């Protein structure tokens, strides 16, 4: 004894709706995470440029001025701190902490949704 045609159709429509919803949710969060990671990873270049400057590298490709102009969302803060004679490491630490927290939150949500949305992992 099988299911009736309308019941089978409703079941398949609900499965399709659940799949599309979970795909959209995971894609949106992944897109947000990648955007945050790309914008936030620019902060890694500033300590590398400072370290290169301390080692005596005078490469114009990775100077602080070039980085400040290339990444204005962090460069403005770096320039203000440099002009004021303040240390830059607290700014870098806070941005790196933010990246770590975002990565942890993304991976945690992804794992939780995998268990919630895809109840069984085998066919």
VMD Tcl script that builds the backbone (N, CA, C; Angstrom):
set m [mol new atoms 369]
animate dup $m
set s [atomselect $m all]
$s set {name element resname resid chain x y z} {
  {N N UNK 1 A 0.859 -1.172 0.000}
  {CA C UNK 1 A 0.000 0.000 0.000}
  {C C UNK 1 A 0.906 1.236 0.000}
  {N N UNK 2 A 0.797 2.064 -1.017}
  {CA C UNK 2 A 1.614 3.257 -1.146}
  {C C UNK 2 A 0.856 4.513 -0.778}
  {N N UNK 3 A 1.545 5.591 -0.920}
  {CA C UNK 3 A 0.926 6.887 -0.632}
  {C C UNK 3 A 0.076 7.311 -1.817}
  {N N UNK 4 A -0.864 8.173 -1.520}
  {CA C UNK 4 A -1.683 8.704 -2.607}
  {C C UNK 4 A -0.869 9.739 -3.374}
  {N N UNK 5 A -1.274 10.012 -4.567}
  {CA C UNK 5 A -0.559 10.957 -5.422}
  {C C UNK 5 A -0.478 12.353 -4.806}
  {N N UNK 6 A -1.567 12.928 -4.280}
  {CA C UNK 6 A -1.450 14.260 -3.658}
  {C C UNK 6 A -0.530 14.266 -2.426}
  {N N UNK 7 A -0.577 13.231 -1.599}
  {CA C UNK 7 A 0.279 13.186 -0.411}
  {C C UNK 7 A 1.747 13.083 -0.819}
  {N N UNK 8 A 2.013 12.306 -1.824}
  {CA C UNK 8 A 3.379 12.161 -2.326}
  {C C UNK 8 A 3.882 13.480 -2.918}
  {N N UNK 9 A 3.014 14.167 -3.639}
  {CA C UNK 9 A 3.382 15.460 -4.232}
  {C C UNK 9 A 3.679 16.489 -3.142}
  {N N UNK 10 A 2.849 16.544 -2.100}
  {CA C UNK 10 A 3.060 17.492 -0.999}
  {C C UNK 10 A 4.370 17.174 -0.283}
  {N N UNK 11 A 4.655 15.896 -0.059}
  {CA C UNK 11 A 5.900 15.501 0.606}
  {C C UNK 11 A 7.107 15.930 -0.204}
  {N N UNK 12 A 7.072 15.706 -1.498}
  {CA C UNK 12 A 8.197 16.091 -2.359}
  {C C UNK 12 A 8.333 17.611 -2.447}
  {N N UNK 13 A 7.221 18.335 -2.436}
  {CA C UNK 13 A 7.269 19.801 -2.456}
  {C C UNK 13 A 7.883 20.334 -1.165}
  {N N UNK 14 A 7.562 19.727 -0.027}
  {CA C UNK 14 A 8.149 20.146 1.244}
  {C C UNK 14 A 9.649 19.842 1.294}
  {N N UNK 15 A 10.049 18.723 0.745}
  {CA C UNK 15 A 11.477 18.398 0.687}
  {C C UNK 15 A 12.202 19.407 -0.191}
  {N N UNK 16 A 11.607 19.744 -1.328}
  {CA C UNK 16 A 12.215 20.737 -2.219}
  {C C UNK 16 A 12.295 22.104 -1.546}
  {N N UNK 17 A 11.246 22.519 -0.871}
  {CA C UNK 17 A 11.242 23.801 -0.168}
  {C C UNK 17 A 12.296 23.819 0.940}
  {N N UNK 18 A 12.413 22.744 1.686}
  {CA C UNK 18 A 13.420 22.652 2.738}
  {C C UNK 18 A 14.830 22.721 2.151}
  {N N UNK 19 A 15.058 22.047 1.052}
  {CA C UNK 19 A 16.383 22.066 0.417}
  {C C UNK 19 A 16.740 23.450 -0.094}
  {N N UNK 20 A 15.809 24.106 -0.750}
  {CA C UNK 20 A 16.064 25.444 -1.289}
  {C C UNK 20 A 16.294 26.438 -0.157}
  {N N UNK 21 A 15.504 26.344 0.907}
  {CA C UNK 21 A 15.673 27.245 2.046}
  {C C UNK 21 A 17.025 27.046 2.710}
  {N N UNK 22 A 17.420 25.802 2.931}
  {CA C UNK 22 A 18.715 25.561 3.567}
  {C C UNK 22 A 19.857 25.995 2.668}
  {N N UNK 23 A 19.733 25.791 1.366}
  {CA C UNK 23 A 20.765 26.247 0.435}
  {C C UNK 23 A 20.895 27.767 0.473}
  {N N UNK 24 A 19.772 28.474 0.477}
  {CA C UNK 24 A 19.807 29.938 0.523}
  {C C UNK 24 A 20.410 30.426 1.839}
  {N N UNK 25 A 20.052 29.809 2.936}
  {CA C UNK 25 A 20.557 30.211 4.246}
  {C C UNK 25 A 22.063 30.000 4.331}
  {N N UNK 26 A 22.532 28.838 3.948}
  {CA C UNK 26 A 23.960 28.548 4.012}
  {C C UNK 26 A 24.732 29.421 3.030}
  {N N UNK 27 A 24.182 29.663 1.847}
  {CA C UNK 27 A 24.859 30.526 0.867}
  {C C UNK 27 A 24.961 31.962 1.360}
  {N N UNK 28 A 23.907 32.459 1.978}
  {CA C UNK 28 A 23.928 33.841 2.482}
  {C C UNK 28 A 24.963 33.999 3.588}
  {N N UNK 29 A 25.010 33.058 4.511}
  {CA C UNK 29 A 25.974 33.150 5.606}
  {C C UNK 29 A 27.396 32.977 5.083}
  {N N UNK 30 A 27.595 32.076 4.134}
  {CA C UNK 30 A 28.924 31.886 3.551}
  {C C UNK 30 A 29.363 33.145 2.813}
  {N N UNK 31 A 28.461 33.759 2.070}
  {CA C UNK 31 A 28.779 35.013 1.383}
  {C C UNK 31 A 29.157 36.112 2.355}
  {N N UNK 32 A 28.412 36.212 3.449}
  {CA C UNK 32 A 28.735 37.215 4.467}
  {C C UNK 32 A 30.102 36.943 5.075}
  {N N UNK 33 A 30.375 35.683 5.400}
  {CA C UNK 33 A 31.653 35.335 6.002}
  {C C UNK 33 A 32.809 35.652 5.054}
  {N N UNK 34 A 32.670 35.330 3.796}
  {CA C UNK 34 A 33.748 35.582 2.841}
  {C C UNK 34 A 33.980 37.081 2.690}
  {N N UNK 35 A 32.909 37.843 2.673}
  {CA C UNK 35 A 33.058 39.297 2.585}
  {C C UNK 35 A 33.800 39.857 3.795}
  {N N UNK 36 A 33.436 39.393 4.975}
  {CA C UNK 36 A 34.112 39.843 6.198}
  {C C UNK 36 A 35.572 39.399 6.194}
  {N N UNK 37 A 35.817 38.154 5.770}
  {CA C UNK 37 A 37.188 37.639 5.767}
  {C C UNK 37 A 38.072 38.386 4.774}
  {N N UNK 38 A 37.540 38.695 3.606}
  {CA C UNK 38 A 38.339 39.422 2.605}
  {C C UNK 38 A 38.649 40.828 3.087}
  {N N UNK 39 A 37.646 41.507 3.613}
  {CA C UNK 39 A 37.885 42.864 4.109}
  {C C UNK 39 A 38.779 42.852 5.340}
  {N N UNK 40 A 38.608 41.865 6.202}
  {CA C UNK 40 A 39.386 41.817 7.426}
  {C C UNK 40 A 40.798 41.307 7.245}
  {N N UNK 41 A 41.022 40.520 6.207}
  {CA C UNK 41 A 42.365 39.966 6.019}
  {C C UNK 41 A 43.374 41.031 5.599}
  {N N UNK 42 A 42.901 42.183 5.194}
  {CA C UNK 42 A 43.820 43.275 4.855}
  {C C UNK 42 A 44.633 43.695 6.070}
  {N N UNK 43 A 44.096 43.468 7.260}
  {CA C UNK 43 A 44.821 43.845 8.466}
  {C C UNK 43 A 46.079 42.998 8.636}
  {N N UNK 44 A 46.145 41.827 8.028}
  {CA C UNK 44 A 47.349 40.991 8.099}
  {C C UNK 44 A 48.516 41.611 7.341}
  {N N UNK 45 A 48.206 42.406 6.337}
  {CA C UNK 45 A 49.270 42.994 5.520}
  {C C UNK 45 A 50.021 44.103 6.249}
  {N N UNK 46 A 49.356 44.803 7.130}
  {CA C UNK 46 A 50.014 45.899 7.857}
  {C C UNK 46 A 51.130 45.396 8.768}
  {N N UNK 47 A 50.899 44.381 9.612}
  {CA C UNK 47 A 52.026 43.881 10.415}
  {C C UNK 47 A 53.159 43.312 9.551}
  {N N UNK 48 A 52.794 42.709 8.403}
  {CA C UNK 48 A 53.842 42.206 7.516}
  {C C UNK 48 A 54.677 43.347 6.959}
  {N N UNK 49 A 54.037 44.456 6.631}
  {CA C UNK 49 A 54.771 45.620 6.121}
  {C C UNK 49 A 55.644 46.228 7.213}
  {N N UNK 50 A 55.150 46.272 8.439}
  {CA C UNK 50 A 55.949 46.803 9.554}
  {C C UNK 50 A 57.159 45.902 9.796}
  {N N UNK 51 A 56.925 44.580 9.790}
  {CA C UNK 51 A 58.033 43.641 9.998}
  {C C UNK 51 A 59.058 43.748 8.869}
  {N N UNK 52 A 58.597 43.899 7.634}
  {CA C UNK 52 A 59.518 44.054 6.504}
  {C C UNK 52 A 60.320 45.337 6.644}
  {N N UNK 53 A 59.675 46.402 7.120}
  {CA C UNK 53 A 60.382 47.659 7.339}
  {C C UNK 53 A 61.426 47.553 8.440}
  {N N UNK 54 A 61.129 46.781 9.485}
  {CA C UNK 54 A 62.088 46.587 10.570}
  {C C UNK 54 A 63.295 45.761 10.117}
  {N N UNK 55 A 63.067 44.874 9.161}
  {CA C UNK 55 A 64.159 44.044 8.652}
  {C C UNK 55 A 64.996 44.761 7.606}
  {N N UNK 56 A 64.569 45.939 7.234}
  {CA C UNK 56 A 65.349 46.735 6.298}
  {C C UNK 56 A 64.883 46.655 4.858}
  {N N UNK 57 A 63.774 46.005 4.628}
  {CA C UNK 57 A 63.250 45.935 3.268}
  {C C UNK 57 A 62.651 47.286 2.898}
  {N N UNK 58 A 63.065 47.825 1.788}
  {CA C UNK 58 A 62.561 49.130 1.349}
  {C C UNK 58 A 61.709 48.970 0.099}
  {N N UNK 59 A 61.012 47.863 0.008}
  {CA C UNK 59 A 60.167 47.609 -1.152}
  {C C UNK 59 A 59.010 48.600 -1.175}
  {N N UNK 60 A 58.858 49.281 -2.278}
  {CA C UNK 60 A 57.781 50.261 -2.404}
  {C C UNK 60 A 56.428 49.622 -2.627}
  {N N UNK 61 A 56.437 48.322 -2.964}
  {CA C UNK 61 A 55.165 47.661 -3.246}
  {C C UNK 61 A 54.338 47.440 -1.994}
  {N N UNK 62 A 54.986 47.311 -0.848}
  {CA C UNK 62 A 54.246 47.023 0.371}
  {C C UNK 62 A 54.549 48.040 1.463}
  {N N UNK 63 A 54.669 49.283 1.096}
  {CA C UNK 63 A 54.921 50.311 2.092}
  {C C UNK 63 A 53.619 50.654 2.812}
  {N N UNK 64 A 53.758 51.277 3.952}
  {CA C UNK 64 A 52.585 51.637 4.743}
  {C C UNK 64 A 51.681 52.615 3.999}
  {N N UNK 65 A 52.270 53.536 3.248}
  {CA C UNK 65 A 51.453 54.500 2.512}
  {C C UNK 65 A 50.616 53.826 1.434}
  {N N UNK 66 A 51.208 52.858 0.742}
  {CA C UNK 66 A 50.468 52.134 -0.296}
  {C C UNK 66 A 49.326 51.341 0.341}
  {N N UNK 67 A 49.612 50.672 1.449}
  {CA C UNK 67 A 48.569 49.907 2.134}
  {C C UNK 67 A 47.468 50.812 2.684}
  {N N UNK 68 A 47.859 51.960 3.216}
  {CA C UNK 68 A 46.868 52.890 3.754}
  {C C UNK 68 A 45.899 53.348 2.675}
  {N N UNK 69 A 46.425 53.612 1.497}
  {CA C UNK 69 A 45.553 54.036 0.389}
  {C C UNK 69 A 44.785 52.872 -0.226}
  {N N UNK 70 A 45.368 51.683 -0.213}
  {CA C UNK 70 A 44.711 50.525 -0.828}
  {C C UNK 70 A 43.557 49.986 0.008}
  {N N UNK 71 A 43.683 50.064 1.319}
  {CA C UNK 71 A 42.654 49.546 2.224}
  {C C UNK 71 A 42.199 50.660 3.149}
  {N N UNK 72 A 41.365 51.581 2.660}
  {CA C UNK 72 A 41.006 52.757 3.470}
  {C C UNK 72 A 40.209 52.429 4.732}
  {N N UNK 73 A 39.471 51.309 4.771}
  {CA C UNK 73 A 38.675 50.994 5.949}
  {C C UNK 73 A 39.541 50.689 7.168}
  {N N UNK 74 A 40.784 50.286 6.975}
  {CA C UNK 74 A 41.710 50.099 8.091}
  {C C UNK 74 A 42.823 51.138 8.032}
  {N N UNK 75 A 43.157 51.561 6.822}
  {CA C UNK 75 A 44.265 52.496 6.634}
  {C C UNK 75 A 44.045 53.839 7.300}
  {N N UNK 76 A 42.805 54.299 7.328}
  {CA C UNK 76 A 42.496 55.581 7.967}
  {C C UNK 76 A 42.837 55.511 9.452}
  {N N UNK 77 A 42.448 54.426 10.093}
  {CA C UNK 77 A 42.719 54.267 11.529}
  {C C UNK 77 A 44.221 54.118 11.792}
  {N N UNK 78 A 44.905 53.394 10.912}
  {CA C UNK 78 A 46.349 53.223 11.062}
  {C C UNK 78 A 47.048 54.571 10.947}
  {N N UNK 79 A 46.649 55.357 9.986}
  {CA C UNK 79 A 47.290 56.661 9.774}
  {C C UNK 79 A 47.042 57.604 10.944}
  {N N UNK 80 A 45.822 57.605 11.470}
  {CA C UNK 80 A 45.517 58.461 12.624}
  {C C UNK 80 A 46.369 58.052 13.826}
  {N N UNK 81 A 46.490 56.758 14.056}
  {CA C UNK 81 A 47.309 56.288 15.177}
  {C C UNK 81 A 48.786 56.597 14.965}
  {N N UNK 82 A 49.263 56.438 13.735}
  {CA C UNK 82 A 50.677 56.735 13.450}
  {C C UNK 82 A 50.977 58.215 13.650}
  {N N UNK 83 A 50.092 59.082 13.179}
  {CA C UNK 83 A 50.307 60.529 13.339}
  {C C UNK 83 A 50.251 60.949 14.803}
  {N N UNK 84 A 49.440 60.251 15.581}
  {CA C UNK 84 A 49.331 60.572 17.004}
  {C C UNK 84 A 50.417 59.926 17.844}
  {N N UNK 85 A 51.297 59.158 17.228}
  {CA C UNK 85 A 52.362 58.503 17.963}
  {C C UNK 85 A 51.880 57.351 18.825}
  {N N UNK 86 A 50.747 56.787 18.481}
  {CA C UNK 86 A 50.179 55.683 19.262}
  {C C UNK 86 A 50.630 54.342 18.694}
  {N N UNK 87 A 50.501 53.312 19.516}
  {CA C UNK 87 A 50.844 51.964 19.071}
  {C C UNK 87 A 49.753 51.412 18.162}
  {N N UNK 88 A 50.162 50.627 17.176}
  {CA C UNK 88 A 49.222 50.051 16.214}
  {C C UNK 88 A 48.759 48.656 16.608}
  {N N UNK 89 A 49.497 47.970 17.473}
  {CA C UNK 89 A 49.189 46.580 17.780}
  {C C UNK 89 A 47.822 46.372 18.408}
  {N N UNK 90 A 47.315 47.253 19.280}
  {CA C UNK 90 A 45.953 47.031 19.786}
  {C C UNK 90 A 44.902 47.026 18.667}
  {N N UNK 91 A 45.079 47.873 17.665}
  {CA C UNK 91 A 44.153 47.879 16.524}
  {C C UNK 91 A 44.238 46.573 15.757}
  {N N UNK 92 A 45.458 46.118 15.505}
  {CA C UNK 92 A 45.639 44.865 14.766}
  {C C UNK 92 A 45.100 43.671 15.551}
  {N N UNK 93 A 45.373 43.656 16.859}
  {CA C UNK 93 A 44.868 42.558 17.685}
  {C C UNK 93 A 43.346 42.512 17.686}
  {N N UNK 94 A 42.716 43.672 17.764}
  {CA C UNK 94 A 41.253 43.687 17.789}
  {C C UNK 94 A 40.674 43.207 16.461}
  {N N UNK 95 A 41.272 43.598 15.349}
  {CA C UNK 95 A 40.782 43.132 14.051}
  {C C UNK 95 A 41.020 41.639 13.868}
  {N N UNK 96 A 42.164 41.149 14.316}
  {CA C UNK 96 A 42.438 39.717 14.207}
  {C C UNK 96 A 41.520 38.917 15.122}
  {N N UNK 97 A 41.210 39.458 16.291}
  {CA C UNK 97 A 40.254 38.800 17.189}
  {C C UNK 97 A 38.878 38.747 16.551}
  {N N UNK 98 A 38.498 39.837 15.890}
  {CA C UNK 98 A 37.216 39.866 15.192}
  {C C UNK 98 A 37.169 38.799 14.101}
  {N N UNK 99 A 38.251 38.651 13.340}
  {CA C UNK 99 A 38.298 37.613 12.304}
  {C C UNK 99 A 38.188 36.223 12.918}
  {N N UNK 100 A 38.876 35.997 14.038}
  {CA C UNK 100 A 38.801 34.701 14.703}
  {C C UNK 100 A 37.378 34.409 15.173}
  {N N UNK 101 A 36.732 35.388 15.783}
  {CA C UNK 101 A 35.369 35.195 16.280}
  {C C UNK 101 A 34.411 34.950 15.116}
  {N N UNK 102 A 34.560 35.691 14.032}
  {CA C UNK 102 A 33.713 35.475 12.860}
  {C C UNK 102 A 33.912 34.082 12.278}
  {N N UNK 103 A 35.159 33.642 12.210}
  {CA C UNK 103 A 35.434 32.299 11.684}
  {C C UNK 103 A 34.824 31.231 12.578}
  {N N UNK 104 A 34.978 31.393 13.887}
  {CA C UNK 104 A 34.411 30.427 14.827}
  {C C UNK 104 A 32.886 30.405 14.719}
  {N N UNK 105 A 32.265 31.579 14.635}
  {CA C UNK 105 A 30.809 31.648 14.530}
  {C C UNK 105 A 30.323 31.006 13.231}
  {N N UNK 106 A 31.019 31.258 12.134}
  {CA C UNK 106 A 30.630 30.672 10.846}
  {C C UNK 106 A 30.727 29.152 10.900}
  {N N UNK 107 A 31.843 28.633 11.386}
  {CA C UNK 107 A 32.023 27.185 11.428}
  {C C UNK 107 A 31.038 26.531 12.395}
  {N N UNK 108 A 30.738 27.203 13.500}
  {CA C UNK 108 A 29.767 26.662 14.455}
  {C C UNK 108 A 28.368 26.618 13.855}
  {N N UNK 109 A 27.987 27.694 13.188}
  {CA C UNK 109 A 26.666 27.733 12.546}
  {C C UNK 109 A 26.574 26.692 11.437}
  {N N UNK 110 A 27.632 26.557 10.675}
  {CA C UNK 110 A 27.622 25.583 9.593}
  {C C UNK 110 A 27.460 24.166 10.141}
  {N N UNK 111 A 28.156 23.852 11.221}
  {CA C UNK 111 A 28.040 22.533 11.834}
  {C C UNK 111 A 26.645 22.317 12.410}
  {N N UNK 112 A 26.119 23.327 13.100}
  {CA C UNK 112 A 24.782 23.201 13.690}
  {C C UNK 112 A 23.721 23.030 12.612}
  {N N UNK 113 A 23.817 23.808 11.531}
  {CA C UNK 113 A 22.824 23.679 10.464}
  {C C UNK 113 A 22.934 22.344 9.758}
  {N N UNK 114 A 24.142 21.816 9.683}
  {CA C UNK 114 A 24.295 20.508 9.055}
  {C C UNK 114 A 23.529 19.458 9.854}
  {N N UNK 115 A 23.574 19.554 11.183}
  {CA C UNK 115 A 22.845 18.595 12.007}
  {C C UNK 115 A 21.344 18.864 12.008}
  {N N UNK 116 A 20.958 20.126 11.970}
  {CA C UNK 116 A 19.539 20.470 12.022}
  {C C UNK 116 A 18.845 20.241 10.678}
  {N N UNK 117 A 19.435 20.759 9.624}
  {CA C UNK 117 A 18.769 20.718 8.321}
  {C C UNK 117 A 18.919 19.380 7.611}
  {N N UNK 118 A 20.041 18.765 7.772}
  {CA C UNK 118 A 20.287 17.471 7.117}
  {C C UNK 118 A 20.372 16.428 8.221}
  {N N UNK 119 A 19.251 15.954 8.637}
  {CA C UNK 119 A 19.183 15.082 9.819}
  {C C UNK 119 A 20.029 13.822 9.670}
  {N N UNK 120 A 19.985 13.220 8.528}
  {CA C UNK 120 A 20.815 12.043 8.331}
  {C C UNK 120 A 21.768 12.305 7.170}
  {N N UNK 121 A 23.000 11.904 7.352}
  {CA C UNK 121 A 24.013 12.222 6.346}
  {C C UNK 121 A 24.140 11.140 5.284}
  {N N UNK 122 A 23.465 10.020 5.460}
  {CA C UNK 122 A 23.549 8.969 4.441}
  {C C UNK 122 A 22.193 8.818 3.761}
  {N N UNK 123 A 22.191 8.400 2.509}
  {CA C UNK 123 A 20.924 8.277 1.775}
  {C C UNK 123 A 20.052 7.149 2.282}
}
mol reanalyze $m
mol bondsrecalc $m
mol representation Tube
mol addrep $m
